[in-house]
Amino acid sequence: MTPAGSGPLTHPGADLVTGLGYGDVGAFAPLPAGTYAVSVRAAGSPPSTPPAMSARVEVTAGAARTVAVSGRFAALSLEVLDDDLSAPPVGSARVRVLAAAAGAGPLDVALDGGPSLATGLAFPAAAPPVVVPAGTAGVRIGTQPSVPVELTAGSVATLLVLDRPGGGLSVRTVLDAAGPQVVPTGGVEAGTGGTAVPPHALAAVALAAVAAAALVPGRRRGAVAVVLTVAAGGLVGPALPAAHASARLPAGDVGISAVAFVRPAVAEPVRLRVPSAGIDTTLTGIGRDGAGALLPPAEGAGWYREGPGPGSPGPAVLTGHVDGPTGPAAFFGLRRVAVGDPVQVDRADGTTATFTVTRVERYPKSAFPSAEVYGPTPGAELRLITCGGAFDRARGSYVDNLVVFATVT
């Protein structure tokens, strides 16, 4: 994949994903907004090999797109699909169906007791996304008995309907993005002492935040994923990548089976270390206050239990007080963090998830961008939140929140 001009789409560029087989899905890749050439060549061939096919893809700031290699083997094409990775309503998931079974004919897909997901969907088309209740649901194709799929609250998923070796169909659940089961409301009250930002330091903090945003303009990036839905019989590829590991579910002697996405199991976080900020503190599970806002712990740092765990797909949210009535608190040094700094989260099983800071932002609590901070993400990310900006002595709190964005490394 390479930035595209107006000329032929023949430049090999960098490999976005390699070794895709039938039904495989590559991970989303973050890219600066712009026009790109996506080219496909035979698995194992050198990068200098002329592409078998190419297409232009517009990557829009803040948007996500999927490039599907689809069609019968003798007539392949690249189809660009728009993805909606925004947070679904509380208690729900967003699902779309991708018809990747060449021999099935048009598909009618529905949930047992729930909405229709697709009607008359022909190979290799994709149906519009549908919001559905979260939980274990039965997916029914035509008159076949239903098979179970797990749809996690706050997630965005694709159901791939594939030809099954030996006959029949298989439904594979692919997690496109994950987010909190319940999105917290508004800004975070994480400072009451007024010691965090003395007047002479306020400008420096603001400058650091602006510089970080300029160095890594995350909001100006989009994302692209690749899926291979070529009709079986012409291509042979490896098993699914680890990011999309699967486990078969029993479905009885019927013409359809299910393959479920297995969310990577991670132990609970117990400690946070940010060397550049002088932070080395315990982590405890936290929730929301009566108004629905994130509620920091009285001591140390907290991990939002209703969201992803650090290292799982989605934004893991950590918060701590910048100060209190007696002086600096656990997140007092967070304002010193810069783009490129490491962040480490120790977990209960002895493992450590390491992240790299990509953005440092400051937002007014009155206009806190919940969708940007808490919204679903395809990969494992981290949010560190505390207070910043001017201190309102009449209210006994800061007017802004400082938010550090980081991605797993």
Sine and cosine of phi, psi and omega as CSV:
sin_phi,cos_phi,sin_psi,cos_psi,sin_omega,cos_omega
0.00,0.00,0.70,-0.71,-0.06,-1.00
-0.52,-0.85,0.48,-0.88,0.11,-0.99
-0.82,0.57,0.66,-0.75,-0.11,-0.99
-0.94,-0.34,0.68,-0.74,0.16,-0.99
-0.99,-0.13,-0.57,-0.82,-0.02,-1.00
-0.99,-0.16,-0.03,1.00,-0.07,-1.00
-1.00,0.04,-0.20,-0.98,-0.01,-1.00
-0.88,0.47,0.52,-0.85,-0.03,-1.00
-1.00,-0.03,0.94,0.33,-0.08,-1.00
-0.86,-0.51,-0.16,0.99,-0.01,-1.00
-0.93,0.37,0.77,-0.63,-0.09,-1.00
-0.91,0.41,-0.60,0.80,-0.02,-1.00
0.89,0.45,-0.22,-0.98,0.01,-1.00
-1.00,0.00,0.56,-0.83,0.04,-1.00
-0.93,0.37,0.80,-0.60,0.08,-1.00
-1.00,0.07,-0.62,0.78,0.05,-1.00
-0.41,-0.91,0.51,-0.86,-0.03,-1.00
-0.78,-0.62,0.43,-0.90,0.13,-0.99
0.92,0.40,0.51,0.86,0.01,-1.00
-0.93,0.36,0.70,-0.72,0.14,-0.99
-0.92,-0.39,0.02,-1.00,-0.04,-1.00
-0.83,0.55,0.83,-0.56,0.03,-1.00
1.00,0.10,-0.02,1.00,0.01,-1.00
-0.98,0.22,0.48,-0.88,0.00,-1.00
-0.75,-0.66,0.82,-0.58,0.07,-1.00
-0.99,0.16,0.33,-0.95,0.03,-1.00
-0.96,0.27,0.43,-0.90,0.09,-1.00
-0.90,0.43,0.61,-0.79,0.04,-1.00
-0.89,-0.46,0.85,-0.53,0.03,-1.00
-0.95,0.32,0.71,-0.71,-0.05,-1.00
-0.65,-0.76,0.56,-0.83,0.15,-0.99
-0.87,0.49,0.55,-0.84,0.01,-1.00
-0.85,0.52,0.60,-0.80,0.01,-1.00
0.40,-0.91,-0.16,-0.99,0.01,-1.00
-0.97,-0.24,0.74,-0.68,-0.06,-1.00
-0.79,-0.61,0.44,-0.90,0.16,-0.99
-0.98,-0.20,0.84,-0.54,0.09,-1.00
-0.97,-0.24,0.85,-0.52,-0.03,-1.00
-0.86,-0.52,0.51,-0.86,-0.02,-1.00
-0.83,-0.56,0.71,-0.70,0.09,-1.00
-0.71,-0.70,0.24,-0.97,-0.03,-1.00
-0.88,0.47,0.62,-0.78,0.01,-1.00
-0.86,0.51,0.72,-0.70,0.03,-1.00
1.00,0.03,-0.15,0.99,0.00,-1.00
-0.99,0.16,0.46,-0.89,-0.02,-1.00
-0.92,0.39,0.41,-0.91,-0.01,-1.00
-0.85,0.53,-0.41,0.91,-0.02,-1.00
-0.97,0.23,-0.13,0.99,-0.01,-1.00
-0.90,0.44,0.76,-0.66,0.06,-1.00
-0.84,0.54,0.66,-0.75,-0.05,-1.00
-0.93,0.37,0.57,-0.82,0.08,-1.00
-0.95,0.31,-0.50,0.87,0.05,-1.00
-0.33,-0.94,0.40,-0.92,0.01,-1.00
-0.57,-0.82,0.36,-0.93,0.05,-1.00
-0.44,-0.90,0.45,-0.89,0.09,-1.00
-1.00,0.01,0.66,-0.75,0.02,-1.00
-0.79,-0.62,0.81,-0.59,0.10,-1.00
-1.00,0.03,0.87,-0.49,0.04,-1.00
-0.98,-0.22,0.92,-0.39,-0.07,-1.00
-1.00,-0.08,0.57,-0.82,0.01,-1.00
-0.82,0.57,0.79,-0.61,0.06,-1.00
0.98,0.22,0.03,1.00,-0.04,-1.00
-0.95,-0.30,0.20,-0.98,0.03,-1.00
-0.73,-0.69,0.57,-0.82,0.01,-1.00
-0.65,-0.76,0.51,-0.86,0.06,-1.00
-0.90,-0.43,0.72,-0.69,0.09,-1.00
-0.98,-0.22,0.90,-0.43,-0.02,-1.00
-0.98,-0.19,0.84,-0.54,0.14,-0.99
-1.00,0.06,0.97,-0.24,-0.21,-0.98
-0.69,-0.72,0.15,-0.99,-0.01,-1.00
0.95,-0.30,0.10,-0.99,0.09,-1.00
-0.95,0.30,0.44,-0.90,-0.18,-0.98
-0.85,0.53,-0.53,0.85,-0.03,-1.00
-0.99,0.17,-0.17,0.99,-0.06,-1.00
-0.60,-0.80,0.89,0.46,-0.05,-1.00
-0.97,0.26,0.42,-0.91,0.08,-1.00
-0.49,-0.87,0.30,-0.95,0.08,-1.00
-0.96,-0.27,0.86,-0.51,0.01,-1.00
-0.93,-0.36,0.76,-0.65,0.01,-1.00
-0.98,-0.18,0.86,-0.51,-0.05,-1.00
-0.93,-0.36,0.69,-0.73,0.10,-1.00
-0.99,0.16,0.68,-0.73,0.02,-1.00
-0.94,-0.35,0.64,-0.77,0.11,-0.99
-0.94,-0.33,0.99,-0.16,-0.03,-1.00
-0.98,-0.18,0.29,0.96,0.04,-1.00
-0.94,0.33,0.32,-0.95,-0.06,-1.00
-0.93,0.37,0.78,-0.63,0.10,-0.99
-0.96,0.27,0.23,-0.97,0.03,-1.00
-0.86,0.51,0.36,-0.93,-0.01,-1.00
-0.81,0.58,0.71,-0.70,0.04,-1.00
0.98,0.19,0.22,0.98,-0.06,-1.00
-0.72,-0.69,0.14,-0.99,0.10,-1.00
-0.74,-0.67,0.32,-0.95,0.07,-1.00
-0.92,-0.38,0.77,-0.64,-0.13,-0.99
-0.73,-0.68,0.63,-0.78,0.19,-0.98
-0.77,-0.64,0.37,-0.93,0.00,-1.00
-0.94,-0.35,0.70,-0.71,0.08,-1.00
-0.88,-0.47,0.90,-0.44,-0.03,-1.00
-0.99,0.17,0.96,-0.28,-0.05,-1.00
-0.86,-0.51,0.31,0.95,0.02,-1.00
-0.96,-0.29,0.96,-0.29,-0.11,-0.99
-0.92,0.39,-0.50,0.87,-0.10,-1.00
-1.00,-0.09,0.13,0.99,-0.14,-0.99
-1.00,0.01,-0.36,0.93,-0.13,-0.99
0.98,0.22,-0.02,-1.00,0.01,-1.00
-0.85,0.53,0.63,-0.78,-0.11,-0.99
-0.93,-0.36,0.68,-0.74,0.24,-0.97
-0.94,-0.34,0.88,-0.47,-0.08,-1.00
-0.83,-0.55,0.73,-0.68,-0.01,-1.00
-0.52,-0.86,0.31,-0.95,0.14,-0.99
-1.00,-0.06,0.60,-0.80,0.07,-1.00
-0.85,0.52,0.84,-0.54,0.03,-1.00
0.93,0.36,0.21,0.98,-0.06,-1.00
-0.77,-0.64,-0.32,-0.95,-0.08,-1.00
-0.97,0.23,0.30,-0.95,0.16,-0.99
-0.97,0.25,0.68,-0.73,0.03,-1.00
-0.99,-0.15,-0.46,0.89,0.01,-1.00
-0.30,-0.95,0.58,-0.82,0.05,-1.00
-0.75,-0.66,0.84,-0.54,0.01,-1.00
0.87,0.49,0.57,0.82,-0.07,-1.00
-0.98,0.20,0.89,-0.45,-0.06,-1.00
-1.00,-0.06,0.47,-0.88,0.10,-0.99
-0.91,0.42,0.71,-0.70,-0.03,1.00
-0.94,-0.33,0.75,0.66,-0.13,-0.99
-0.99,0.11,0.25,-0.97,0.07,-1.00
-0.88,-0.48,0.66,-0.75,0.03,-1.00
-1.00,0.07,0.39,-0.92,0.09,-1.00
-0.89,0.46,0.51,-0.86,0.02,-1.00
-0.92,0.39,0.51,-0.86,-0.03,-1.00
-0.76,-0.65,0.69,-0.72,0.07,-1.00
-0.99,0.12,0.78,-0.62,-0.07,-1.00
-0.74,-0.67,0.38,-0.93,0.08,-1.00
-0.89,0.46,0.63,-0.78,0.03,-1.00
-0.97,0.26,0.38,-0.93,0.04,-1.00
0.84,-0.54,-0.16,-0.99,0.05,-1.00
-0.99,0.17,0.79,-0.61,-0.04,-1.00
-0.73,-0.68,0.44,-0.90,0.09,-1.00
-1.00,-0.05,0.81,-0.59,0.05,-1.00
-0.99,-0.17,0.78,-0.62,-0.04,-1.00
-0.88,-0.48,0.78,-0.63,0.06,-1.00
-0.93,-0.37,0.91,-0.41,-0.03,-1.00
0.87,0.50,-0.77,-0.63,-0.01,-1.00
-0.99,-0.15,0.11,0.99,0.00,-1.00
-0.94,0.34,0.48,-0.88,0.13,-0.99
-0.86,0.51,0.51,-0.86,-0.05,-1.00
-0.97,0.25,0.40,-0.92,0.08,-1.00
-0.82,-0.57,0.50,-0.87,-0.09,-1.00
-0.99,0.13,0.62,-0.79,0.16,-0.99
-0.72,-0.69,0.49,-0.87,0.01,-1.00
-0.96,-0.27,0.85,-0.52,-0.01,-1.00
-0.87,-0.49,0.95,-0.31,-0.10,-1.00
-0.98,0.18,0.65,-0.76,0.05,-1.00
-0.84,0.54,0.69,-0.72,0.01,-1.00
1.00,0.09,0.03,1.00,-0.07,-1.00
-0.98,-0.19,0.31,-0.95,0.11,-0.99
-0.83,-0.55,0.80,-0.60,-0.13,-0.99
-0.67,-0.74,0.38,-0.93,0.13,-0.99
-0.88,-0.48,0.72,-0.69,0.12,-0.99
-0.99,-0.17,0.93,-0.37,0.06,-1.00
-1.00,0.00,0.86,-0.51,0.08,-1.00
-0.99,-0.11,0.92,-0.39,-0.16,-0.99
-0.89,-0.46,0.42,-0.91,0.21,-0.98
-0.94,0.35,0.74,-0.68,0.00,-1.00
-1.00,-0.07,0.72,-0.70,0.05,-1.00
-0.81,0.58,0.75,-0.66,-0.01,-1.00
1.00,-0.01,-0.04,1.00,0.03,-1.00
0.92,-0.38,0.41,-0.91,0.00,-1.00
1.00,0.06,-0.16,-0.99,-0.07,-1.00
-0.84,-0.54,0.39,-0.92,0.09,-1.00
-0.76,-0.65,0.67,-0.74,0.06,-1.00
-0.96,-0.29,0.89,-0.46,0.01,-1.00
-0.95,-0.32,0.80,-0.60,0.05,-1.00
-1.00,-0.03,0.84,-0.55,0.01,-1.00
-0.90,-0.43,0.84,-0.55,0.04,-1.00
-0.98,0.18,0.92,-0.40,0.02,-1.00
-0.99,0.12,-0.63,0.78,0.00,-1.00
-0.32,-0.95,0.43,-0.90,0.01,-1.00
-0.74,-0.67,0.50,-0.86,0.03,-1.00
-0.53,-0.85,-0.06,-1.00,0.03,-1.00
-0.89,0.46,0.52,-0.85,0.09,-1.00
-0.91,0.41,-0.58,0.82,0.10,-1.00
-0.75,-0.66,0.82,-0.58,-0.01,-1.00
-0.99,0.13,0.83,-0.56,0.05,-1.00
-0.86,0.51,0.40,-0.92,-0.05,-1.00
-0.98,-0.20,0.77,-0.64,0.17,-0.99
0.92,0.39,-0.24,-0.97,-0.03,-1.00
-0.96,0.26,0.05,-1.00,-0.09,-1.00
-0.90,-0.43,0.79,-0.61,0.06,-1.00
-1.00,0.04,0.98,-0.18,-0.12,-0.99
-0.72,-0.69,0.60,0.80,0.05,-1.00
-0.09,-1.00,0.76,-0.65,-0.04,-1.00
-0.72,-0.69,0.01,1.00,-0.13,-0.99
-1.00,-0.09,-0.39,0.92,-0.02,-1.00
0.96,0.27,0.27,0.96,-0.03,-1.00
-0.98,-0.19,-0.11,0.99,-0.18,-0.98
-0.97,0.24,-0.58,0.82,-0.08,-1.00
-0.77,-0.64,1.00,0.10,0.10,-1.00
-0.90,0.44,0.38,-0.92,-0.11,-0.99
-0.79,0.61,-0.64,0.77,-0.07,-1.00
-0.95,0.32,-0.30,0.95,-0.05,-1.00
-0.99,-0.13,-0.24,0.97,-0.10,-0.99
-0.86,0.51,-0.71,0.70,-0.02,-1.00
-0.90,0.43,-0.62,0.78,-0.01,-1.00
-0.90,0.43,-0.64,0.77,0.02,-1.00
-0.91,0.42,-0.70,0.71,0.01,-1.00
-0.88,0.48,-0.67,0.74,0.00,-1.00
-0.89,0.45,-0.66,0.75,0.00,-1.00
-0.89,0.45,-0.65,0.76,0.00,-1.00
-0.91,0.41,-0.68,0.73,0.02,-1.00
-0.90,0.43,-0.67,0.74,0.01,-1.00
-0.89,0.46,-0.65,0.76,0.00,-1.00
-0.89,0.45,-0.69,0.73,0.00,-1.00
-0.90,0.43,-0.57,0.82,-0.02,-1.00
-0.95,0.31,-0.58,0.81,-0.03,-1.00
-0.94,0.34,-0.65,0.76,-0.02,-1.00
-0.77,-0.64,1.00,0.08,-0.09,-1.00
-0.98,0.20,0.97,0.25,-0.07,-1.00
-0.84,0.55,-0.56,0.83,-0.03,-1.00
-0.95,0.31,-0.19,0.98,0.03,-1.00
-0.99,-0.14,0.19,0.98,-0.02,-1.00
-0.97,-0.25,0.41,-0.91,0.16,-0.99
-0.85,-0.53,-0.17,-0.99,-0.01,-1.00
-0.58,-0.81,0.53,-0.85,-0.01,-1.00
-0.71,-0.70,0.67,-0.74,0.13,-0.99
-0.82,-0.57,0.35,-0.94,0.01,-1.00
-0.84,-0.55,0.72,-0.70,0.06,-1.00
-0.77,-0.64,0.63,-0.78,-0.02,-1.00
-0.95,-0.31,0.92,-0.39,-0.01,-1.00
-0.85,-0.53,0.50,0.86,0.01,-1.00
-0.89,0.46,0.65,-0.76,0.04,-1.00
-0.84,0.54,0.72,-0.70,-0.08,-1.00
-0.86,0.51,0.49,-0.87,0.07,-1.00
0.86,-0.51,-0.24,0.97,-0.04,-1.00
-0.86,-0.50,-0.42,0.91,-0.07,-1.00
-0.84,-0.54,0.58,-0.81,0.09,-1.00
-0.82,-0.57,0.77,-0.64,-0.04,-1.00
-0.68,-0.73,0.04,-1.00,-0.02,-1.00
-0.98,0.22,0.02,-1.00,0.09,-1.00
-0.92,0.38,0.16,-0.99,0.01,-1.00
-0.85,0.52,0.57,-0.82,0.10,-1.00
-0.86,0.51,0.34,-0.94,-0.04,-1.00
-0.84,0.54,-0.54,0.84,-0.03,-1.00
-0.91,0.42,-0.32,0.95,0.00,-1.00
-0.82,-0.58,0.62,0.79,0.01,-1.00
-0.85,0.53,0.56,-0.83,-0.11,-0.99
-0.74,-0.67,0.29,-0.96,0.08,-1.00
-0.66,-0.75,0.70,-0.71,-0.04,-1.00
-0.98,0.21,0.61,-0.79,0.04,-1.00
-0.95,-0.33,0.62,-0.78,0.01,-1.00
-0.92,0.40,0.67,-0.74,0.00,-1.00
-0.74,-0.68,0.09,1.00,0.02,-1.00
0.98,0.21,-0.14,-0.99,-0.03,-1.00
-1.00,0.03,0.95,0.32,0.00,-1.00
-0.79,-0.61,0.12,-0.99,-0.07,-1.00
-1.00,0.05,0.23,0.97,-0.02,-1.00
-0.59,-0.80,0.64,-0.77,0.06,-1.00
-0.74,-0.67,0.19,-0.98,-0.04,-1.00
-0.85,-0.52,0.58,-0.82,0.14,-0.99
-0.83,-0.56,0.88,-0.47,-0.14,-0.99
-0.98,-0.18,0.64,-0.77,0.16,-0.99
-0.91,0.41,0.73,-0.69,0.05,-1.00
-0.97,-0.26,0.95,-0.32,0.02,-1.00
-0.91,0.42,0.78,-0.62,0.00,-1.00
-0.82,0.58,0.80,-0.60,0.00,-1.00
-0.98,0.19,0.83,-0.56,0.05,-1.00
-0.81,-0.59,0.60,-0.80,0.02,-1.00
-0.96,0.29,0.32,-0.95,0.00,-1.00
-0.91,0.42,0.60,-0.80,0.04,-1.00
-0.96,0.28,0.60,-0.80,-0.03,-1.00
-0.81,-0.58,-0.31,0.95,-0.04,-1.00
-0.46,-0.89,0.60,-0.80,0.02,-1.00
-0.88,-0.48,0.73,-0.68,0.04,-1.00
-0.76,-0.65,0.85,-0.53,0.07,-1.00
-0.79,-0.61,1.00,0.00,-0.12,-0.99
-0.82,0.57,-0.66,0.75,-0.05,-1.00
-0.91,0.40,-0.35,0.93,0.00,-1.00
-0.98,-0.22,-0.02,1.00,-0.06,-1.00
0.93,0.37,0.43,0.90,-0.02,-1.00
-0.99,-0.14,0.81,-0.58,0.10,-1.00
-0.49,-0.87,1.00,-0.09,-0.19,-0.98
-0.58,-0.81,0.33,-0.94,0.03,-1.00
-0.96,0.29,0.39,-0.92,0.07,-1.00
-0.86,-0.52,0.73,-0.68,0.07,-1.00
-0.79,-0.62,0.42,-0.91,0.02,-1.00
-0.95,0.31,0.67,-0.74,-0.01,-1.00
-0.73,-0.69,0.17,-0.99,0.02,-1.00
-0.74,-0.68,-0.63,-0.77,-0.03,-1.00
-0.86,-0.52,0.37,-0.93,0.06,-1.00
-0.99,0.10,-0.08,-1.00,-0.06,-1.00
-0.88,0.48,-0.41,0.91,0.01,-1.00
-1.00,-0.01,-0.04,1.00,0.02,-1.00
1.00,-0.07,0.02,1.00,0.00,-1.00
-0.99,0.14,0.44,-0.90,0.06,-1.00
-0.86,0.50,0.69,-0.72,-0.09,-1.00
-0.90,-0.43,0.98,-0.22,0.00,-1.00
-0.91,0.42,0.43,-0.90,0.04,-1.00
-0.97,0.24,0.33,-0.94,0.01,-1.00
-0.92,0.40,-0.57,0.82,0.01,-1.00
-0.78,-0.63,0.49,-0.87,0.05,-1.00
0.92,0.38,-0.47,-0.88,0.00,-1.00
-0.88,-0.48,0.36,-0.93,-0.03,-1.00
-0.82,-0.57,0.52,-0.85,0.08,-1.00
-0.93,-0.35,0.77,-0.63,-0.03,-1.00
-0.95,0.31,0.94,-0.33,-0.12,-0.99
-0.92,0.39,-0.45,0.89,-0.02,-1.00
-1.00,0.09,0.18,0.98,0.07,-1.00
-0.87,-0.50,-0.01,-1.00,0.02,-1.00
-0.88,0.47,0.46,-0.89,0.12,-0.99
-0.99,0.14,0.48,-0.88,0.02,-1.00
-0.83,0.55,0.86,-0.50,-0.05,-1.00
0.96,-0.29,-0.30,0.95,0.10,-0.99
-1.00,0.06,0.37,-0.93,0.09,-1.00
-0.83,0.55,0.66,-0.75,0.00,-1.00
0.94,-0.33,0.15,-0.99,-0.03,-1.00
-1.00,0.05,0.94,-0.35,0.13,-0.99
-0.98,0.20,0.77,-0.64,-0.12,-0.99
-0.95,-0.32,0.84,-0.55,0.06,-1.00
-0.86,-0.52,0.63,-0.78,0.00,-1.00
-0.59,-0.80,0.40,-0.92,0.03,-1.00
-0.31,-0.95,0.37,-0.93,0.02,-1.00
-0.95,0.30,0.62,-0.78,0.10,-0.99
-0.98,0.17,-0.56,0.83,0.06,-1.00
-0.29,-0.96,0.06,-1.00,0.03,-1.00
-0.55,-0.84,-0.13,-0.99,-0.04,-1.00
-0.84,0.54,-0.44,0.90,-0.06,-1.00
-0.99,-0.17,0.01,1.00,0.03,-1.00
0.75,-0.66,-0.31,-0.95,-0.07,-1.00
-0.85,0.53,0.52,-0.86,0.01,-1.00
-0.84,-0.54,-0.22,-0.98,-0.20,-0.98
-0.83,0.56,-0.62,0.79,-0.07,-1.00
-0.98,-0.21,0.39,0.92,-0.02,-1.00
-0.86,0.51,-0.62,0.79,-0.07,-1.00
-1.00,0.08,0.02,1.00,-0.08,-1.00
-0.88,0.48,-0.46,0.89,-0.01,-1.00
-0.92,0.40,-0.23,0.97,0.01,-1.00
-1.00,0.03,-0.11,0.99,-0.05,-1.00
-0.94,0.34,0.62,-0.79,0.02,-1.00
-0.77,-0.64,0.32,-0.95,0.06,-1.00
-0.83,0.56,0.72,-0.70,-0.01,-1.00
0.99,-0.13,-0.21,0.98,0.00,-1.00
-0.94,0.33,0.56,-0.83,0.05,-1.00
-0.99,0.11,0.51,-0.86,0.10,-1.00
-0.74,-0.67,0.77,-0.64,-0.05,-1.00
-0.85,-0.52,0.71,-0.70,0.03,-1.00
-0.86,-0.51,0.91,-0.42,0.06,-1.00
-1.00,0.10,0.64,-0.76,-0.05,-1.00
-0.91,-0.42,0.25,-0.97,-0.13,-0.99
-0.89,0.46,-0.40,0.92,-0.02,-1.00
-1.00,-0.01,0.14,0.99,0.03,-1.00
1.00,-0.02,-0.08,1.00,0.03,-1.00
-1.00,0.08,0.30,-0.95,0.01,-1.00
-0.76,-0.65,0.76,-0.65,0.12,-0.99
-0.99,-0.14,0.81,-0.59,-0.03,-1.00
-0.94,-0.33,0.74,-0.68,-0.02,-1.00
-0.83,-0.56,0.34,-0.94,0.08,-1.00
-0.85,-0.53,0.75,-0.66,-0.03,-1.00
-0.92,0.39,0.76,-0.65,0.01,-1.00
-0.92,-0.40,-0.40,0.92,-0.02,-1.00
-0.46,-0.89,0.50,-0.86,0.14,-0.99
-0.74,-0.67,0.87,-0.48,-0.09,-1.00
-0.77,-0.64,0.43,-0.90,0.12,-0.99
-0.80,-0.60,0.78,-0.62,-0.07,-1.00
-0.82,-0.57,0.64,-0.77,0.15,-0.99
-0.89,0.45,0.69,-0.72,0.02,-1.00
-0.88,0.48,-0.47,0.88,0.00,-1.00
-0.95,0.32,-0.25,0.97,0.01,-1.00
-0.70,-0.72,0.70,0.71,-0.06,-1.00
-0.93,0.37,0.80,-0.60,-0.07,-1.00
-1.00,0.10,0.98,0.19,-0.08,-1.00
-0.84,0.55,-0.65,0.76,-0.03,-1.00
-0.90,0.44,-0.62,0.79,-0.02,-1.00
-0.96,0.29,-0.60,0.80,-0.07,-1.00
-0.99,0.14,-0.69,0.73,-0.13,-0.99
-0.97,-0.24,-0.12,0.99,-0.11,-0.99
-0.88,0.48,0.40,-0.91,-0.01,-1.00
-0.85,0.53,0.57,-0.82,0.08,-1.00
-0.74,-0.67,0.51,-0.86,0.00,-1.00
-0.93,0.37,-0.61,0.79,-0.06,-1.00
-0.96,-0.29,0.02,-1.00,0.02,-1.00
-0.98,0.22,0.85,-0.53,0.00,-1.00
-0.75,-0.67,0.12,-0.99,-0.06,-1.00
-0.67,-0.74,0.60,-0.80,0.13,-0.99
-0.81,-0.58,0.79,-0.62,0.10,-0.99
-0.92,-0.40,0.84,-0.55,-0.14,-0.99
-0.80,-0.60,0.74,-0.67,0.14,-0.99
-0.51,-0.86,-0.19,-0.98,-0.01,-1.00
-1.00,-0.06,0.36,-0.93,0.04,-1.00
-0.26,-0.96,-0.08,-1.00,0.00,-1.00
0.98,0.19,-0.33,-0.95,-0.02,-1.00
-0.95,0.30,0.45,-0.89,0.02,-1.00
-0.98,-0.20,0.85,-0.53,0.03,-1.00
-1.00,0.03,0.98,-0.19,-0.08,-1.00
-0.94,0.35,-0.44,0.90,0.03,-1.00
-0.92,0.38,-0.60,0.80,0.00,-1.00
-1.00,-0.07,-0.27,0.96,-0.02,-1.00
0.94,0.34,0.56,0.83,0.00,-1.00
-0.44,-0.90,0.24,-0.97,0.02,-1.00
-0.99,0.10,0.43,-0.90,-0.05,-1.00
-1.00,0.04,-0.30,0.95,-0.06,-1.00
-0.85,-0.53,0.24,-0.97,0.23,-0.97
-0.90,-0.44,0.68,-0.74,0.13,-0.99
-1.00,-0.09,0.81,-0.59,-0.03,-1.00
-0.82,-0.57,0.83,-0.56,0.07,-1.00
-0.97,-0.24,0.80,-0.60,0.04,-1.00
-0.98,-0.22,0.67,-0.75,0.02,-1.00
-0.56,-0.83,0.46,-0.89,0.04,-1.00
-0.86,-0.51,0.48,-0.88,-0.05,-1.00
-0.93,0.38,0.58,-0.82,0.01,-1.00
-0.79,-0.61,0.00,0.00,0.00,0.00
